[in-house]
Amino acid sequence: MSTLPNAIITSGTTGQVNVGETAVNNTVAAGGTLNIAAGGSMFNGKISAGGVANLAPTVIISGQPVVEGKFSGGVISGAYAVISVENGGVLNGVSAQSLGGIQASAGATVIGGTIFSGGTIAVNNGAVASGQLIVAGGIGVVYAGGTTLGTILDGGRQLLVTGATAIAPVVKAGGTLVGRSGVVVSNATVSAGGTIGLDPAASMTGKTEVYGTLSGGITSGDSAIINVHGGGVVSNAIITSQGGITAEAGGMVLGGTVSDGGTAYTLAGGITSGQTALQDGYTTVFSGGTALGAILLGGQQAVMAGATAIGAVVQAGGFSVVDNGAFASDSVIMQGGSQYVVSGGFTSNVTIAAGGALTVQRDGTMAGGTIGSGGTALIDPSALLTGKIANNGILNGGNLIGAHITNQAGGTLTGTITADDNSVIENGVIDKDGALSLSLETVLSDTITNKGAIAGGMVSGANTTETLSDGASHVNATVTGGGNDGRRQRCDP
């Protein structure tokens, strides 16, 4: 039958609205059915629990209908037009446009549908919305206790209010998902050109795939991981409690922290910049990967063979390991921090501040740098020292190859040290435990205080003086250019 205004469609009956007709303020009771064909329309009305409304996809819905039963199809459109889904009601395939909105309350389920420009969908406490497509100009809001599943943001926007949950959202080019503190985002995908922006106290769980832009959020738990693919950028992410983040080829991770069993991996072609590793945070740079400006504050960084780490700051409790075939440069080792260069590893232009420590294992290399007052460099006798090294602390051991060691006030050499023809040792103290085996062409210049044992070397320069004390020895020395060694002084009349 055709429906009349304010008609009640009772159990076992069907109301039919055809082209050019409008269902006005109809009530569909339990067991009743309302069908609206393409070209028909609907204004207000109520679908009671157990009632059914079937609309063609293009049917325009206006007013403020209420759904407690099952409702499918149609487009809510126009100013003040809102379709409310309540008390176990199910909305399926209903779209919204031009100031029209969908309001889902406790116990409601909304399935599918498209939120066009000017349209909105609000998911309240206890409601679930799944499979919506939100295009440019469309907006979705999820309130505390509300849940969305598989929302696709294709140019549209979704806001998660504190306490909301979004599961498996897909953010495409031009789409934006914004989450406040206390929200949960699980198994998200951010396509190229898409954006997710989260409060630092928002939670990310499951597997997050990033080809676009992601900022903020806490990733924690054994199965929680962010994969940053080519073109993807993640900034200020917090990785903790066995959570993880991986920068793949072309992916970039900027800032953020890793702590409490969290892990950060930088793979070949990936870049990590400014990341902080806190207590029990673990960062690893694999072959072909690059880490820039890491801050190790109680955490660790492992630079594996073929990887590069530039500008790491190793603070108290921090630990940096440079593997065989790995390259580290411009590291700063602060008090309580340490860097360990294993056999075949390479560290360049390192700065060791008071209380900091550098260890270079056999066949490793230290190329240039500064050892500050109170800093220590423990170098295996077979490890290479090259370039200019300013020493105001303790340099223990090493094989100088073309190195220029400038020992400033307080600079001390100790341990077993060898040097080639092209090396220079300038100023400083040779500790009583120092044993220097120098080429005859190795230059000793300025003021040298020798308390240990030196073999070889050339004391050179008019202003150069070597003073021997505390039973020190210097054998096979060459004195040139007005140089003066302590042994010669004692021999002169």
C-alpha positions as CSV (number, residue, x, y, z in Angstrom):
1,M,0.0,0.0,0.0
2,S,1.1,3.6,-0.4
3,T,1.7,5.3,2.9
4,L,-0.1,8.3,4.3
5,P,1.3,11.0,6.6
6,N,1.7,9.8,10.2
7,A,0.7,6.3,9.2
8,I,1.7,3.4,11.4
9,I,2.9,0.3,9.5
10,T,2.0,-2.6,11.7
11,S,3.3,-6.2,12.0
12,G,2.8,-8.1,8.8
13,T,2.1,-5.1,6.6
14,T,4.3,-3.2,4.1
15,G,4.2,0.4,3.2
16,Q,5.3,1.3,-0.3
17,V,6.6,4.8,-1.4
18,N,7.1,5.2,-5.2
19,V,8.6,7.8,-7.5
20,G,7.5,11.3,-6.5
21,E,6.0,10.2,-3.2
22,T,7.2,11.0,0.3
23,A,6.9,9.0,3.5
24,V,6.1,11.7,6.1
25,N,6.4,10.9,9.8
26,N,5.6,7.2,9.4
27,T,6.1,4.7,12.2
28,V,7.2,1.2,11.4
29,A,6.2,-1.1,14.2
30,A,7.8,-4.5,15.0
31,G,7.2,-6.8,12.1
32,G,6.3,-4.0,9.7
33,T,8.2,-3.0,6.6
34,L,8.6,0.3,4.7
35,N,10.0,0.3,1.2
36,I,10.9,3.5,-0.7
37,A,11.8,3.3,-4.3
38,A,14.2,5.5,-6.2
39,G,12.7,8.9,-6.8
40,G,10.8,8.7,-3.5
41,S,11.8,10.5,-0.3
42,M,11.4,10.3,3.5
43,F,10.7,13.0,6.1
44,N,11.0,12.2,9.8
45,G,9.5,8.9,11.0
46,K,10.5,6.1,13.3
47,I,11.6,2.6,12.7
48,S,10.8,0.7,15.9
49,A,12.6,-2.3,17.2
50,G,11.7,-5.2,15.0
51,G,10.6,-2.9,12.2
52,V,12.4,-2.7,8.8
53,A,12.9,0.2,6.3
54,N,14.4,-0.5,2.8
55,L,15.3,2.5,0.8
56,A,16.9,2.8,-2.7
57,P,20.4,4.2,-2.4
58,T,19.5,7.6,-3.9
59,V,16.4,8.3,-1.8
60,I,16.7,11.6,0.1
61,I,16.0,11.5,3.8
62,S,15.3,14.8,5.7
63,G,14.0,15.8,9.0
64,Q,15.0,13.8,12.1
65,P,14.0,10.1,11.7
66,V,14.8,7.7,14.5
67,V,15.9,4.1,13.9
68,E,15.6,1.4,16.6
69,G,15.1,-1.4,14.1
70,K,16.7,-2.1,10.7
71,F,17.2,0.6,8.1
72,S,19.0,0.4,4.8
73,G,19.8,2.7,2.0
74,G,19.1,6.4,1.3
75,V,21.0,9.7,1.8
76,I,20.4,12.0,4.8
77,S,20.6,15.5,3.4
78,G,19.9,19.1,4.3
79,A,20.2,21.5,7.2
80,Y,19.1,20.1,10.6
81,A,18.6,16.7,8.9
82,V,19.8,14.0,11.3
83,I,19.1,10.3,11.4
84,S,19.4,8.9,14.9
85,V,20.2,5.2,15.5
86,E,19.4,4.1,19.0
87,N,18.7,1.1,21.3
88,G,20.0,-1.7,19.1
89,G,19.1,-0.1,15.8
90,V,21.1,-1.0,12.7
91,L,21.8,1.4,9.9
92,N,23.2,-0.2,6.7
93,G,24.4,1.7,3.6
94,V,23.0,5.1,4.6
95,S,25.0,8.1,3.3
96,A,25.1,11.7,4.5
97,Q,25.6,15.0,2.6
98,S,25.0,18.7,2.6
99,L,24.7,19.3,6.3
100,G,22.9,16.0,6.9
101,G,24.2,13.8,9.7
102,I,24.1,10.3,11.2
103,Q,24.0,10.1,15.0
104,A,24.7,6.7,16.5
105,S,23.9,6.2,20.2
106,A,24.5,3.4,22.7
107,G,23.7,0.0,21.3
108,A,23.5,1.3,17.7
109,T,25.4,-0.2,14.7
110,V,26.1,1.7,11.5
111,I,27.4,-0.3,8.6
112,G,28.8,1.2,5.4
113,G,27.6,4.3,3.7
114,T,29.5,7.3,2.3
115,I,29.9,10.6,4.2
116,F,30.0,13.2,1.4
117,S,31.0,16.9,1.5
118,G,29.0,18.6,4.2
119,G,27.9,15.3,5.7
120,T,28.7,14.1,9.2
121,I,28.7,10.9,11.3
122,A,28.9,10.9,15.1
123,V,29.6,7.7,17.0
124,N,28.7,8.0,20.6
125,N,29.4,5.9,23.7
126,G,28.4,2.2,23.1
127,A,27.9,2.6,19.4
128,V,29.8,0.9,16.6
129,A,30.3,2.2,13.0
130,S,32.0,0.0,10.4
131,G,33.1,0.4,6.8
132,Q,32.2,4.1,6.3
133,L,33.8,6.0,3.4
134,I,34.4,9.6,4.3
135,V,35.4,11.7,1.3
136,A,36.6,15.3,1.0
137,G,34.5,17.7,3.0
138,G,32.9,14.8,5.0
139,I,33.5,14.6,8.8
140,G,33.4,11.8,11.3
141,V,33.5,12.3,15.1
142,V,33.9,9.4,17.5
143,Y,33.2,10.2,21.2
144,A,34.3,8.4,24.4
145,G,33.2,4.8,24.3
146,G,32.5,4.9,20.6
147,T,34.2,2.5,18.1
148,T,34.8,2.6,14.4
149,L,35.9,-0.3,12.3
150,G,37.6,0.0,8.9
151,T,36.8,3.6,8.2
152,I,38.2,4.8,4.9
153,L,39.2,8.5,4.9
154,D,39.5,9.4,1.2
155,G,40.0,13.1,1.6
156,G,37.7,13.3,4.6
157,R,38.4,13.9,8.3
158,Q,37.8,11.9,11.4
159,L,38.2,13.2,15.0
160,L,38.7,10.8,17.9
161,V,37.7,12.3,21.2
162,T,39.3,11.0,24.5
163,G,38.1,7.5,25.1
164,A,37.3,6.7,21.5
165,T,38.6,3.7,19.5
166,A,39.4,3.4,15.8
167,I,40.2,-0.1,14.5
168,A,41.8,-0.6,11.1
169,P,41.3,2.9,9.7
170,V,42.6,3.6,6.2
171,V,43.7,7.1,5.6
172,K,44.2,7.9,1.9
173,A,45.6,10.9,0.1
174,G,44.0,14.1,1.5
175,G,42.5,12.2,4.4
176,T,43.2,13.2,8.1
177,L,42.6,11.3,11.3
178,V,43.2,13.3,14.5
179,G,43.2,11.7,18.0
180,R,43.2,13.3,21.4
181,S,44.8,11.8,24.5
182,G,43.4,8.5,25.7
183,V,42.2,7.3,22.3
184,V,43.1,3.9,20.8
185,V,44.1,3.5,17.1
186,S,44.7,-0.1,16.1
187,N,46.0,-1.6,12.8
188,A,46.0,1.7,10.9
189,T,47.1,2.2,7.4
190,V,48.3,5.7,6.2
191,S,48.6,5.9,2.5
192,A,50.8,8.4,0.6
193,G,49.3,11.9,1.1
194,G,47.3,10.7,4.2
195,T,47.8,12.1,7.7
196,I,47.3,10.8,11.2
197,G,48.0,13.2,14.0
198,L,47.8,11.9,17.6
199,D,48.2,13.4,21.0
200,P,51.4,12.0,22.8
201,A,49.1,10.2,25.2
202,A,47.1,8.5,22.4
203,S,47.6,4.7,22.1
204,M,48.6,2.8,18.9
205,T,48.2,-1.0,18.9
206,G,48.6,-3.7,16.4
207,K,50.4,-3.2,13.1
208,T,50.5,0.3,11.7
209,E,51.6,0.7,8.0
210,V,52.8,4.2,7.1
211,Y,53.2,5.4,3.6
212,G,52.1,9.0,4.4
213,T,52.5,11.0,7.6
214,L,52.0,9.9,11.2
215,S,52.8,12.0,14.3
216,G,52.5,11.4,18.0
217,G,51.0,8.5,19.9
218,I,52.3,5.7,22.1
219,T,53.1,2.3,20.6
220,S,53.3,-0.4,23.2
221,G,52.9,-4.2,23.5
222,D,54.4,-7.3,21.9
223,S,52.4,-7.1,18.7
224,A,52.4,-3.3,18.3
225,I,54.7,-2.1,15.5
226,I,54.9,0.8,13.1
227,N,56.3,0.0,9.7
228,V,57.5,3.2,7.9
229,H,57.5,2.5,4.2
230,G,59.1,4.5,1.3
231,G,57.8,8.0,1.4
232,G,56.4,7.6,4.9
233,V,57.3,10.0,7.7
234,V,56.7,9.3,11.4
235,S,57.5,12.0,13.9
236,N,57.5,12.1,17.7
237,A,56.3,8.6,18.2
238,I,56.7,7.0,21.7
239,I,57.8,3.4,21.5
240,T,57.7,1.5,24.8
241,S,56.9,-1.8,26.5
242,Q,58.0,-4.2,23.7
243,G,56.5,-1.9,21.0
244,G,58.5,-1.3,17.8
245,I,59.1,1.0,14.9
246,T,60.9,0.2,11.6
247,A,62.1,2.7,9.0
248,E,62.3,0.8,5.7
249,A,63.9,2.0,2.5
250,G,62.7,5.6,1.8
251,G,61.0,5.8,5.2
252,M,61.9,8.4,7.8
253,V,61.5,8.5,11.6
254,L,61.9,12.0,13.2
255,G,62.2,12.5,16.9
256,G,60.3,10.4,19.4
257,T,61.5,8.1,22.2
258,V,62.2,4.4,22.7
259,S,62.1,2.9,26.2
260,D,61.2,0.0,28.5
261,G,61.9,-2.8,26.0
262,G,60.8,-0.8,23.0
263,T,62.8,-1.2,19.8
264,A,63.6,0.9,16.8
265,Y,65.1,-0.5,13.6
266,T,66.5,1.5,10.7
267,L,66.8,-0.7,7.6
268,A,68.7,-0.1,4.3
269,G,67.7,3.2,2.8
270,G,65.8,4.2,5.9
271,I,66.6,7.3,8.0
272,T,66.1,7.9,11.7
273,S,66.8,11.4,13.0
274,G,66.7,12.9,16.5
275,Q,65.3,9.8,18.2
276,T,65.9,9.4,22.0
277,A,66.6,6.0,23.5
278,L,65.7,6.1,27.2
279,Q,66.3,3.4,29.8
280,D,66.0,-0.1,28.3
281,G,65.2,1.4,24.9
282,Y,67.0,-0.4,22.0
283,T,67.8,1.1,18.6
284,T,69.5,-0.8,15.8
285,V,70.8,0.6,12.5
286,F,71.2,-2.1,9.8
287,S,73.4,-2.1,6.7
288,G,72.5,0.8,4.4
289,G,70.5,2.5,7.2
290,T,71.3,6.0,8.6
291,A,70.7,7.3,12.1
292,L,71.2,11.1,12.7
293,G,71.5,12.8,16.0
294,A,70.3,10.0,18.2
295,I,70.2,10.8,21.9
296,L,71.1,7.8,24.1
297,L,69.9,8.6,27.7
298,G,70.0,5.2,29.4
299,G,69.3,3.5,26.1
300,Q,71.4,1.7,23.5
301,Q,72.3,2.1,19.8
302,A,73.8,-0.7,17.8
303,V,75.3,0.4,14.4
304,M,75.7,-2.8,12.4
305,A,78.0,-3.5,9.5
306,G,77.4,-1.2,6.6
307,A,75.3,1.2,8.6
308,T,76.0,4.9,9.5
309,A,75.3,6.8,12.7
310,I,76.1,10.6,12.7
311,G,75.9,13.0,15.6
312,A,74.8,10.6,18.4
313,V,74.8,12.1,21.9
314,V,75.6,9.4,24.4
315,Q,74.4,10.6,27.8
316,A,74.4,9.0,31.3
317,G,73.7,5.3,31.1
318,G,73.7,5.4,27.3
319,F,75.7,2.9,25.2
320,S,76.7,3.0,21.5
321,V,78.1,0.0,19.7
322,V,79.8,0.4,16.4
323,D,80.1,-3.0,14.7
324,N,82.7,-4.3,12.2
325,G,82.2,-2.4,9.0
326,A,80.0,0.2,10.6
327,F,80.6,4.0,10.6
328,A,80.0,6.5,13.3
329,S,80.9,10.2,13.1
330,D,80.5,13.3,15.3
331,S,79.5,11.3,18.3
332,V,79.4,13.2,21.7
333,I,80.0,11.0,24.7
334,M,78.9,12.7,27.9
335,Q,79.4,11.8,31.6
336,G,78.3,8.3,32.2
337,G,78.0,7.5,28.5
338,S,80.1,5.1,26.5
339,Q,80.8,4.1,22.9
340,Y,82.3,0.8,22.0
341,V,83.9,0.3,18.6
342,V,84.4,-3.4,17.8
343,S,87.1,-4.9,15.6
344,G,86.7,-3.3,12.1
345,G,84.4,-0.5,13.3
346,F,85.1,3.1,12.6
347,T,84.4,6.2,14.7
348,S,85.3,9.7,13.4
349,N,85.5,13.1,15.0
350,V,84.2,11.8,18.3
351,T,84.1,14.1,21.4
352,I,84.6,12.6,24.8
353,A,83.5,14.8,27.6
354,A,84.3,14.5,31.3
355,G,83.2,11.2,32.6
356,G,82.6,9.8,29.1
357,A,84.4,6.8,27.7
358,L,85.4,5.5,24.3
359,T,86.7,1.9,23.8
360,V,88.1,0.9,20.4
361,Q,88.7,-2.8,20.0
362,R,91.5,-4.5,18.1
363,D,91.6,-3.4,14.4
364,G,89.0,-0.7,15.1
365,T,89.6,2.9,14.1
366,M,89.4,6.3,15.8
367,A,89.8,9.1,13.2
368,G,90.1,12.4,14.8
369,G,88.3,13.9,17.7
370,T,88.5,15.5,21.1
371,I,89.2,13.9,24.5
372,G,88.0,16.4,27.0
373,S,89.3,16.9,30.6
374,G,88.1,13.8,32.5
375,G,87.3,11.9,29.4
376,T,88.9,8.6,28.5
377,A,89.8,6.8,25.3
378,L,90.8,3.2,25.8
379,I,92.3,2.1,22.5
380,D,93.6,-1.4,21.8
381,P,97.3,-1.3,20.8
382,S,96.4,-2.6,17.3
383,A,93.5,-0.2,16.8
384,L,94.2,2.7,14.4
385,L,94.4,6.3,15.5
386,T,94.4,8.8,12.6
387,G,93.7,12.5,11.9
388,K,93.8,15.3,14.5
389,I,93.1,14.3,18.0
390,A,92.9,17.0,20.8
391,N,93.6,15.3,24.1
392,N,92.9,17.0,27.4
393,G,92.0,13.7,29.1
394,I,93.5,10.2,28.9
395,L,94.4,8.5,25.7
396,N,95.3,4.9,26.5
397,G,96.8,2.8,23.7
398,G,96.5,2.8,20.0
399,N,98.5,2.6,16.7
400,L,99.1,6.1,15.3
401,I,98.9,6.2,11.5
402,G,99.3,9.7,10.2
403,A,97.8,11.0,13.5
404,H,98.4,14.4,15.1
405,I,97.9,14.2,18.9
406,T,97.7,17.6,20.5
407,N,97.8,17.1,24.3
408,Q,96.4,20.1,26.0
409,A,96.9,20.9,29.7
410,G,96.2,17.7,31.5
411,G,96.4,15.6,28.4
412,T,97.9,12.2,29.2
413,L,99.1,9.3,27.1
414,T,99.3,5.9,28.7
415,G,99.2,2.2,27.7
416,T,100.9,0.7,24.7
417,I,101.1,3.2,21.8
418,T,102.9,2.9,18.5
419,A,103.3,5.5,15.8
420,D,104.4,5.8,12.2
421,D,106.6,8.3,10.4
422,N,103.8,10.7,9.7
423,S,102.5,11.0,13.2
424,V,103.0,13.9,15.6
425,I,102.7,14.0,19.4
426,E,102.5,17.5,20.7
427,N,102.7,18.5,24.4
428,G,101.4,16.3,27.2
429,V,102.4,13.8,29.8
430,I,103.5,10.2,29.1
431,D,102.1,8.4,32.1
432,K,104.3,6.0,34.1
433,D,102.3,3.1,32.5
434,G,102.9,4.6,29.1
435,A,105.0,2.6,26.6
436,L,105.5,4.4,23.3
437,S,107.1,2.6,20.4
438,L,107.7,5.3,17.8
439,S,109.1,5.4,14.3
440,L,112.3,7.4,14.1
441,E,110.4,10.0,12.1
442,T,107.5,10.3,14.6
443,V,107.7,13.9,15.8
444,L,107.6,14.9,19.5
445,S,107.1,18.6,19.8
446,D,106.6,21.4,22.4
447,T,106.6,20.3,26.0
448,I,106.7,16.6,26.7
449,T,106.8,15.2,30.3
450,N,107.9,11.6,30.1
451,K,107.2,9.4,33.2
452,G,107.0,6.2,31.2
453,A,109.1,4.6,28.4
454,I,109.6,5.9,24.9
455,A,111.5,4.1,22.1
456,G,112.3,6.1,19.0
457,G,110.8,9.3,17.8
458,M,112.3,12.7,16.9
459,V,112.4,15.5,19.5
460,S,112.1,18.4,17.1
461,G,111.9,22.1,17.2
462,A,113.7,25.0,18.9
463,N,111.0,25.3,21.5
464,T,110.6,21.6,22.1
465,T,111.6,20.1,25.5
466,E,111.2,16.6,26.8
467,T,111.5,16.2,30.5
468,L,112.1,12.7,32.0
469,S,111.1,12.0,35.5
470,D,110.1,9.2,37.9
471,G,112.5,6.7,36.3
472,A,111.4,7.3,32.8
473,S,113.4,6.3,29.7
474,H,113.7,7.3,26.1
475,V,115.9,5.2,23.9
476,N,116.8,5.6,20.2
477,A,115.6,9.2,20.2
478,T,116.7,11.7,17.5
479,V,117.0,15.4,18.5
480,T,116.8,17.9,15.7
481,G,116.1,21.5,15.0
482,G,117.1,22.7,18.5
483,G,115.0,20.1,20.3
484,N,115.9,19.1,23.8
485,D,115.3,15.8,25.6
486,G,115.9,15.2,29.3
487,R,118.5,12.6,28.8
488,R,120.6,14.9,26.6
489,Q,120.3,17.7,29.1
490,R,121.9,15.5,31.7
491,C,124.6,14.5,29.4
492,D,125.6,18.0,28.4
493,P,128.4,19.6,30.4
